[in-house]
Amino acid sequence: MLKAVSRAYVRGGAQALSTGLKTSGAAVNTIASRQAHTDLQVPDFTAYRRDSVKDSRRRNESAEERKAFSYLLVGGGAVGGAYAAKGLVNAFLGSMSASADVLAMAKIEIKLADIAEGKSVTFKWRGKPLFIRHRTQAEIDTERGVPTSSLRDPETDDQRVIKPQWLVVIGVCTHLGCVPIANSGDFGGYYCPCHGSHYDASGRIRKGPAPLNLEVPTHEFPDEGTLIVG
Amino acid sequence: MKVIYNTLFKRTSTYAVAIIGATFFFERAIDVSSTALFESINKGKLWKDIKSKYE
């Protein structure tokens, strides 16, 4: 009897048999039943099918059209998603850039006709004093003639100015940050009263404790008579 | 539909390109139409409508 039962087992039965020799025959028969459901009917889904796929013998010709519809829906969602994602990224990056009022304050536009030759004018720019000096030809010639080997911070006058008659420097002493006085000092440029640094008419340090030349900000001359710093 | 499927949707590469390309036109269409809608609803209250009174 046991042999006949074991044939019905396909897998997993052998162990049950070897350990379960003493179990009753009824229990073994319960495990051995096949339960293959071969008698079940496959349900008819015709009511749910499209007309074009109801006949299984016909060649399936509408597949591309049906796929195109599905892909169109997904693609439409992707287009909307891409648009929304672009808007989000744009808004986030835009929040990190400088606002319009900050950008407006970052530049200063100066009418050069108001500054007479030989004068140095001070403006406030980004919270710092900005010196603009209309140099005379004599000053230009003097500064062009200074050998760089004699300078503490060697820079030629060409490197510091765009137009030779206009010197644009930030009026903060490179020693400890005082504001130098224009048209004074031993070299006719700027003189810092705090610790006695002398700058020449090109804003270069010539005498005193300051280590560097006066800083030249980025500036440009968009047309004759206008200067934009920043 | 068949032609669209075979030329654009069948390959992932062309599908992605189609989506990205369509996004440009979609964005333009949405932006222009929503601006037009906003301006038609708020007609008479916008700066461009009252500008002539102050300049």
Interface residues (C-beta under 8 A of the other chain):
Chain A: E64 E65 K67 A68 F69 Y71 L72 G75 A78 V79 G80 A82 Y83 K86
Chain B: M1 K2 I4 Y5 N6 F9 Y15 A18 I19 I20 A22 T23 F26 E27 I30
